[in-house]
Amino acid sequence: MNTSPLRPAPLVTLLTVLQAIATPAHAQVQQAGNAETVLPSVSVSAPRLSGDQADTAGVGSFGQVPLQETPSAVSVITRQQMQERGIRQTTDVLRLDASLNEAYNAIGYAEQFSIRGFNLDNASSYRKDGMEIAADASVPLENKERIEVLKGLSGLQAGIATPGGLVNYVTKRPTAETLRTVTFEARERGTLYGAVDLGGRFEDRRFGYRINAAAEKLRSYVRGADGERQFVSGAFDWRLTPQALLQLDLDYQHKSQLSAPGFQLINGTDLPAGISARTMLNNQPWSRPVKTDSANVGLRLDYQFNPDWNGSVAVNRHAFRRDDFAAFPFGCAAGGLFFGFCANGDYDVYDYQSEDESKSLLATQAMLQGRFATGALTHTATFGASTLRRRDKFGDCVYGAVDCLGSAANGTSNLYNPVAVPASTITTGPVLLRRSGDEQSLYVNDIVGLSEALKLHAGVRYTRIDRDQYDAAGLRVSELNKGYFLPNAALAYSPRKDWTAYVSYAQGLEHGGVAPLFASNANQALGPSKSKQVELGVKMALAEEWQVAAALFQIRKPLEYTDADFAYVRNGDAEHRGLELSAQGRATRNLAIGISLAALHTRQENTGVESFDGKRTTNVPKFKSVVQLDYTVPELNGLVLNGSWQYAGNKAFSPDNSVTVPGYHLFNIGARYSTRVGGVATTLRAGIDNVADKFYWRDVTQSLGGYLFPGAPRTFRVSAQFDF
C-alpha cells in the first residue's frame, strides 16, 4: 500500500502551530479590541430556530445582497444549527431541507445528493469559500461556519454544475476574542468523537488564527461498516493595511471505513423482504476499507479601494487520493439476472479494487465589485475571472476475477445466510492520467436599480472548456475545446423592505455523465450539456420574527441513461416542475417552528423508449416535508427541547416506474442544557433519531445498475461542549 503524499506536511505544520498557540504566552493574549473589518464577499437568508439566523450567503447573487432581496432560492445551515441537530456530515443536512435527497449515498463512501430531483456532481457541484473542490470524500464540517445551498441552476455563479444546484462550505475565520472550545460525543453502537476549536488574535493583533482538530471512531448502524477519521485545519488572517486583508487556510483529513453496498431487487422484480438495516453485504474475510486522504490550501487577498469599490483575488488547491475496495454484490448469474438478486436471496460477489486514485484541482478567482450611478439608474456591479485546472489519475479498476469489462464473480453468497467466497489475485492496472480539464471563465453581473422598488439583475458568464480523456495506454480517446455563454436575468420587486417578489431565467452547464463499469463505453464521459430554468419566487419577513419563502420553478435538461444495448447515451429530456415553501419563526415566546416543504413533478420525455417516456424520475419523492420545533422550558433556565418530523412520499426505483418504494415518516427528538461546571460554560446535548425505529428505504438509486439503501434505525447520541 502506498503512503499518501497528502498526509505529512499539512498535519505537521498545523500541529506545530497548534502547539505554539497552546503555550502560556499565547494563552494570555489580550481578549479585548476591535474586530477586523470584513470585506464584502459574494454573498443570502435562512429562517431561524433558537435565535439563529443567516442574513447573507456566498451563493445566490454577487455583491452584498441580503438574502431577503436575492432572486434565487438559497438555504443556509449555520454552525449553531449543526451543533443543535448533531450534524456531523453533510448527509445530516437532509433532515432540515425538503428539497434535498440522497443519490447513491453509500456508508463509507463519498456522500452524494440531489437537489430538486437532479443529482449533484461530486466533481463540479461543490465549493469551499466559492472555490471548486472534489467531494469524493465526506467534506469535514469541523472548520465550517455554515453550509450554503443554492437550489436550481448556477451557470452564472459557478459556470459548470448540475441543474440541481450548488453546495458551498464557508470556513471559520479567526475570532476577535479568544476562543477555546472542546467537544466530546458518543453515539449508540460505539461511535466516539472529540474536537477542539481554538481562535483569537496574536499579541500583534494584526494577526489572527483559527485552529480546528477532530478524531472519530466510526461505528456504523450497518454491522462491520466501521472505521476511523482524523482531521486538522488552520485559518489565519493578516491585516496588511486598514484596506487590505490576507487570508490563509489549510486543512487535511484522513478517513478509513469499510463501505456498505446496497441491495438489489429480488428476482429483479421485488423489494428485499425480511432484512435488517444492519445487514452488511461487504462482509468477506478479504474485505478492505475504503481509504481517502483530502487536503486544501487556500489564499485570498481582499482590498477596499474606497467605500464603493472593493476587489479580491483568491487561489485554492484541492488534492484527493483514494484506495477503493469492496466485496461487491451484483446480479445473479445462476438465475440469468444481470441486475437483481436470485429469488432465494443468492447474489454474485465481485472483488472490486481501484488503488491510488487521485484528483487535483487548482482554482483561481479575481473579482472587482462596486456601486455607481448612470443618471437615475443605480448599479451594483461585479466583474470577475476564474480558472480551474483539473487532473484525474487512476488505473483500470479490477472487478471480479478478470477486469471491469470481462469480469467473473469470485463466488456466490446469500442475503439471509452469508457465505465466504475466495479472494481474487488481481490488482489495479497502472495509474496514469486519464482525464484532464482546463476551464477559463469571464463573468459580469449588474444589479440595476430601475426605481426604489424595482431592480433588474442581469449577468452572463463565458466559460471555455478544454477537456481530454485517455485510455489505459495513455492515448487520447476524446477531446473537447469549446466555449459557452450562460446568461442569467431576474426582475425583483420590493415595495417594502420586508418582502420581495421575483421572476428569473437562467441557463446552466454541466459535464456529461461518466458511463458505468458495465456499459459498452465504460469510464467514458459524455460532452457538456446545457439546461434551462424559469423561477417565480417571493420572500417575506413577517411579525414575530417570521420569515416565509416560496419558489415555483421549471427546469429542463437532456436525459442520460444506459440503453438496451448497454451504451451510456444522452437522449430525450428530463423536466422537473416544483414548488418549494419554507416558514420559520416563533409561535409563542418559547416555541420556535421551522417548516420546509417540496412538491415535485418529474417527467422523462422524447427518449424514444416507450417504457420511459412520461414516467417519473427515479429516487425522487413527489412530496417531502420537514417540521422542526424548539421549545425553551421557562421553568428550568438553560433547558431547550427540540424535535422534528420528516415525511417523504413514495419514490420510483425503476426507470419504467414498474417498481416503487413506499414513503415514510421519521421522528427525532433532542434536548440542550446550558450550565456551568467548575466555572466552565458547559452545554450538554442529547438526541434520539428515528424514535419509532422505522425501517425505510432512504435511497433507491439506479447508479451501477440499481441499488436500494435502508435508513438508520433508532440511534441515541449524547455530547458535551466546554467553552473555556
N, C-alpha and C positions, 0 to 999 in steps of 0.2 A: 504494500500500500504506500502510495506516495504521500509525503508530508506536505500539507497545504502551504503554498508560498504566502498566503494571506495572513497567516497567524502571528508570527513573532513580532514584527515591527510595530503595528498599531497597539498590540497588547502591552508590550514592554514600555512603549512611550507613555501610554495613558496611565499605567500603573505607577510609573515614575512620578508623573505629575500628581497623581492621587496621593502618593506618599508625601510629596512636598507640601501639598495643601493641608494634609492632616497634622503637620508639625505644630507645636505650640505657638511659634511666631505667627503663623498664618491664622491660627485659631483666634488670635487677638485682633484680627483686622477690624478696623472701625466699621460699625454697623450702620451708622447714620450717613447721610449725604444724599446728594441729588442723584437720581437715576439718569442713565444716559438717554439722550434723545433718540428715539426710534424713528428711523426714516421710513417714508412710505414704501409699501410693497404692493405687489399685485394682490389686491385683497378683496365675505358676505355674511346672514344672522340665523341663528337657530333658536327655537323656543327653549325655554329653560325649565329645569327642575331643581329644587333645592337652592334657589337663588343663583343658579349657574347660567350664564348666557354668553354667547359669542356674537359680536356685532359685525365683524368682518371676517373674510377668509381669503386664502391665497388663490382660489379658483373662482370662476364665475364671471368676473369683469376686471378689466385693468383699471388701475388707479384706486384711490381711497374712496370707493363707493360703498356706502353702508349696505349691508345685506338686505335691508328693508327696501332699498331702491334698485337692487340688481335685477335685471331682466332675465333671470335664469333660476332653475331650481337647485338649491345647494343645501346640504345638510352638514352640520359641524358637530363633531363629538369632542367635547372638551376633556381636559385632564381630570377635572372633578367628576365628570360622568364615568370615565373609565374606572376611577377609584371606587365610586359608589356601587357600580354594577359588576365589579370584579372582572373587568375586561383586561385580559392578558394577551390576546391576539386579535387580529382584525376580524376573524370569524365571529367573535362575540358581538361585534357591532350590529350583526343581523338582528339582534334582539331589540334594537332601537329604531330601525328604519324599515318600513314595509316595502320599499322599492328595491331592497337588496335581497338576493338569494344566493345559494351555493351552486357551484358548477364544477363537478368533479373535484370536490374538496376533500381529498383523502387524508386521513390522520397520518401524520409523519411525513407528509409530502408538502408541496407548495400549496398555499391557500389560494383558492380560485373562486371567483364570484361572478354574478351577473347583476346588471342594473337595468331596470325597465325591460327585462327579458332578454337582453343581449349580453353574452359572455364577455368579460374583460380579457384583455390580452396581457399576460404576465410580462411580455417584452415591451409593451408600449403604453399601458393604461395606468401606470403608477409613477408618482413623482415624490421626491423629497425636497422640500422647500422650492417646489416648482421645477426641479431638475430631474430628468429621466433616470429611473433605476429599474433593474430587473427584479421582479417579485417571484423568482423561482425558489425562494426560501421564505419562510414566515418573516415578515418585517417586524423587527423588535420595536416595542412600544415604550420601553423604559425612558428613552430620551426624547419622546414625542410630547409636545404640548397639546396638540389636537390633531384630529383626523378630519379632513375636509373631503366631501363627496360632491362632485358636480354631476348632476343627472342629465343625461342626454348628450348631444353632440358637442365636441370640444375642439373642432377644427381650428378656430381662431386662437384658442388658449393654448393648445398643445400641438397642433399640426397633425400628428398621427396618433390615433387612439380609436378603440372600437366605439360603435354608436351608443353603447350603454352609458358611458361617462368616464370619469376620471377620479382617481383617489390620490390625494396629496397629503403627505405626512409632514407636519411642521415641527421642527426640532425645538427643544427647550433652549433658551438663551440664558446667559449669566444674569443673576439677580442683583438688585441694588443693595439688598441687605443679606447678611449671612444666612444661608440655608443649610440645615443638616437634618435629613430625613432618612429613617431606616424602616423598612417594611418586611414583615415575615408573614407567610401564608401557608396553610396546609389545606389540602383537599382530600376528599374521600378517595380511597384506593391508594393513598400514599404519595401523592404529588406534594413536593416541598419546594418552597420558593423563598428567596431572600433578595433584597435590593437595597441600594443606597443611592441617595440623590443629594449632591453637595453643590452649593452655589454661593457666589458672593463676589466681592472685589478684592484685589490685591492691595498691598499697602499704598502703592501708586494707583489711585482709583481710576486711572485711565484704562486699567486692565481688569477684565472680569473673567470668571470661569464658571463652568457648569459640568460636573462630573457625574455620570451615572454608571452603575455596575450592577449586574444581576447574575444569579446562578439558580438553576432549576433542575430538580429531579422529576422527570415526567413519568407518570403512571396513568396511562390512558384507561378509559372505560372499556376498550377492546382488550381482551386478555393478551398480554405479551407485547402490545404495541407501546413499549416503554422506551425511554431514552433519557438524554440529559442535554442541557443547554447552558452556555456561558456567554455573557455579553458585557462589553465595556465601551464607553463613549466619552468624548470630551468636546465641549464647545467653549470657544474663547473669543472675547471681544477686545479690540484695541481702539480707543478713541484717539485717532491720529491728530485731529484738529476739531474745533467745535462743529465743523461741517462734515468731517469725514470719519466713517466708522468702518473698521476692518473686522471681518468675522471669519473664524476658522472652526470647522467641526470635523471630527473623526469618529468613526465607530467600527466595531468589529464584533461579529457573532459567529459562534461555532455551535452547531446542533447535530445531534446524532439520535436517530429514533427509528425503530422498526416500523415500516409503513403498514397500513391496514387496508388491503384491497376491498372492493365492494363485491356485491353478489350479482349474478346474472339470473335471468328468468329460468324457472324450472321447465324443462322440455321446450324452452324457447317461447313459452306462451303464458306461464303463470307466475305470480309473485311467490317468492320463497315463503313457506309457512313453517311455523313451529320452531323458529330460530330465535336466538337471543341477540340483542345489540352488542353483546360482549364477544360474539363468535369471531374468532381470528382465523383467516384463511392463509395468511403468510406465516405458517407455523411449522415449517420443515426444520429438521435438525441443522440444515445448512443455510437457513435464512440469515441474512445480514442486515444491519440497519442502513438507512439512507443517511449519508453524512454530508453536511453542507457547511461551507465557510463563506461569509459575505463581509464586505468592508466598503466603507465610503470615506472619501476625503473631499471636503468642500471648502471653498474660499470665496468670499463675497466682499466687495467694497461698495458702500453706499456714500453718495456725496450730495449735499444740499447746496445747489448753486445760489439760490435765493429763496424767498418764501413761496414762490410759484413754480420753481423748476428743481427737479432732482434727477439723479441718474444712478445707475448701478451696473456693475459688471460682476459676473459670477462664473465659477467653474466647479464641476463635481466629477470625481472619478469613482465609478462603482465597479467592484470586482466580485465575481461569484464563482465558486467551484463546488462540484457535487460528485460523489460516488453513489451511484443509484443501483440498488439491488432489490429484488423481490422474488419470492416463490409465488408466481403469478397464476391465479385461477382463470382459465379461459376455455370455454367451449366443452363439447362432449363428442369426441371423435367416434366413440363406440355407438352413439346414437345418431350419428350423421349431423350433429349440430355444430355449426361454426360459431354462432352466438347463442349461448344458453347452456345451463347445466342439464345433465341427464334427468330423466323422470324420477330416478331413485336417489337423486342428490349427488351422484358422481360428477366430478369435473376433472379436466386435464390440468396438470401442474407444469408450468414452464419456469425455467431458470432464466430470469431477466437480469442482465448485467450491463451497466454503462459506467465505466470508471473514468475519472479525471475530466468530466465535462467542465467547461469554463466559459464564462461570458465576461467581457469587459466593455464598459461604456464610459466615454469621455464626453461630457456635455458642457457647453458654454452658452452664456447668455449675456447680452448687453441691452439695457433699456434706458430710455430718456422719457420722462413724464413731466407734464406741466400744464398750466392753465393760461389762457389768453382769450381775447375777445376780438371779433371782427364785426364792427357795427353793433347791432342789437343782439348778436348771437354770441354766446359764451362757449368756450371749448375746453374740454379736459382731454388732452391728447396723450397717447402712448406710441412711441416709436421703438421698435426692437429688432434684434437679430439674434439668431441662435444657431448652434451647430451640434451635431451628435455623431460620434464615431463609435460604431458597434462591431465587435468581433466575437463570433461564436466558434468554439472549438470542441469537437467531440469525435469519437471513433464510431465505427459501425457497431451498434449495440448487438449483443448476443441474446438470443431468445430461444430457449429450449436447447436441444442437443446439436443444432446446426447454427443457424443465424436468424436474423429478424424476418427474412423473407422466405426462407425454406425450412421452417422450424419443425421440430418434432418434440412432443411432450416428453418430460422426464418420467412421467407416470401418472397414475390416477388416484385422487383422494376422494373423500366423501364429505358432504356438508354436515352430516349428522354423526359420522364415525370417521374422524380424520385418519389418514394413512400416511406413513412416512415413505417417501419415494427417493430414489437415488439422485445425487447431485450430478451436474454435468462437469465436464473438464474444460469447457470453453472459456475464453477470456475476451475482453473488449479489443476491437481492432485498433490500429494505430490512431492516436489522437492528432487530428490535423485541423487546420482552418476550414470550416465547412460553410459558414455564412459570414459575409462582411457587408456592412452598410454604412453609408455616409449620408447625412441629411443636413441641408442648409436651409434656413428659413429667414424671411424678412416679413415683418408684420407692422400694421399701423391700426390704431383704433382711436376713434374720436367720439366723445360724448358731447353732442351739440345741444345747448340749451335754447330751444326754439321759443320758449316762453317760461314763465315762472313755474308752470306745472308740467310742461311737455318737453321731453328730451328724446333725441334720436341717438341711439348707439349704433355706430357704423364702423365696421372694420373688415380687413382682409389680410390673410396670410398667404404668402407664396412659399411652398415647400418643394425643394428638389431632392429626389431620392436617387442614390447610386447604390444598387444592391446586387451582389454576386453570390451564387451558390456553387459549391464544389463537391465533387464526388470523393470516394474513399481513396482514389489515386491522386487527388489534388488537382484534377482537371475541372475547369469551369463548365458547369452544365446549364447555367442560365445567367442572364444579365439584364438589369433594368437601369435605365437612365432616363428619368422623366420628371417634369415639374408639374405642380398642381396649384391652382388658385382656390382658396377656401374662404368664401365670403360669409359674413355674419351681420345681420341687421336686426334692430329691435326698436320699437317705439314704446316709451314708458310714460305713463300719465299719473302724476301725483298731485291731485288737487289740494291734498293736505299732507303734512309730513308723516302722518301715521298710517297712510295706505298708498299703495302703488298698484296699478294695473298695467300689463304689458302684453305685447304680441311680438313674436320673434321668428326669424327664419335663419337657418344655419345649414352649412354643408360640412361634412366630416370626411376624413380619410383614414383608412385602416390598412395594415398589411394583410395580404391574403393568408388564409389559414394554412397550416402545415399538414400534409397528408399523413394519416396514422400509419402505424407499422404494417398493418395487414393490407394496405392499399397498394395497387399496382404502381403508383407513383410515390411510394413511401418516402417520408422525410423531405419531400419537395414542397416548397412554399408557393402558393398562388400569388399573382401580382396584386398590387394595391387595388382597392375599390372605394368608390365614393358613396356616401349616404346623405339623406336629406331629412330635415326636421322642421316642423311648424309647431309652435307652442303658444298657448294663451295662459296667462297667469295673473294672480292677484295676491298681494301680501298686505296684511293689516295688523296694526298694533292697537288693541282694544283696552278697555278699562281693566283694572285689577291685574295688570301685567300680562294680559293675554296676547299671544301672537298667533295669527291664523294665516295659513298659506294654502293656495290651491293652484294646480297646474294641469292643463289639458293639452295633450301632445299627440302628434303622429310622426312616426319615424319609418322610413323605407330604406332598405339596404339589399344588395344582392345576396342570394342564399347560397351557402356552400354545404355540400354533403357528399357522402360516398355512394356512388350509383350502383346499379345492379351488376356492372362489370368490375366492381371493386376499384374504380378510379375515383379519386377525390376531385370534385368538379365544382364550378360556380355556375349556377343555372337557376333562373327564376328570382323571386323576390320574397323577402320577409317584411311584413308590415305590422307594426305594433302601434295600437292606439290605446291611450291610457289616461286615467285620472288619478292624481295624487292629492291627498289632503293631509294637512297637519295642523294641530292646535296644541297650545301649551300655555298654562297659566295656573292661577290659584282659584280653586272653587271656594275655599274658605281661607282664613288666615293661616291655618295649619296644614291644609291639604293642597298639594300641587298635583296637577294632572297633565300628562302628555299623551297625545293621540297621533298615530301615523296610519294612514290608510292608502292602499294602492289597488286600483282596479285596472286590469289589463286585458285587452282583446288582441290576440296574436293570430296571424294568418300567413300561410305559405301560398304563394301564387306563381303561376307560369313556369312550373318546374318541368312540365312535360311528363310527369309521373302522376297518373290519375289518383293513386292512393295517397299522394302527398298534398295535392292542390286543395286549398280550402281548409286544411287541418291546422290545429293549434301547434305552436312551437312547444317543443318538449321542455320539461323541467321548470315550467313557469306556472304558478297558480293564477287563476283568473282574479282572485281576490285575496289580499293579505292585510292583516291589521295588527297593530301593536298598541296596547294601552299600558301606561305606566302611572304609578301612584307613589307619592312621597308624603308621609304623614309625620309631622313633628308633634311628639307627645308632650302636651303642655304640663302634665303632672310630673314629668321627670326631665329636668333640664339636660340637654345633650343627647337625648334619645330620638332617633328618626327611624321610622319603619318604612319599608318600600315593598312594592310588589309589581308584577307585570303579567299581562295576559297576551299571548300571541295566538293568532289564528291564521292558518294558511289553507286555502281551498285545494281541491284535488289537482293533480298535475298529470299531463300526458307523458308516458315513458317512451312509447314508440312513435316514430315519425308519422305513421299512418293512424295514430291515435287508437289503435286496437287494444292497447294496454294502458290503463291509468292507475295511479296510486291514490288512495283516499287522503282527504285533508285531515288536519289535526288541530287540537288546542293544547297549548302549553301554559303552565302557571309557574311563576317563580316568586319567591319571597325573600326578604332580607331585612337587615337592621344595621344601624350605625349608632355607636355610643361614644361621645367625646367626653374625655375627662382628663385628669392629671394623675400620673403615677410617679411618686418620688420627685415631684416638681417638674416632670417632663410631660408636655402635651401629648396625649395618647388618644388614638382613635381605634376603637375595636369594631370590626365588621364581621358579619356572618350572613350566609345566604344558602338557600336551597333552590337549585334549578330543577325544573321538571318535577314539581312537588308530587304529582299524581303518578309518577313513574310510568309515563305513557310510552308505548312503543310506536314509533312512527318512522316513515321514510323521509329523511331530511333532504336527500339529494338523489335524483334519478336521471343521471346524465346519459347521453348517447356517446360520449367520448370512449374511444378504444373499443367500440362495438356495443356499448351499453352496460352500465353498472348502476346498482342501487346501494345507497349507504344509509343505514339506520342512524337515528339520532341518539344522543346520550341519554341513558337512564337517569334516575334521580341522583343528584350529586350535591354533597354538602361542601361548604368551604368556610374557613374562618381565617381572619387576618388581624394583625396588629401593626399600627403605624405609629412611630415615635418621632416627634419633631423637637429636636434639641435646641 
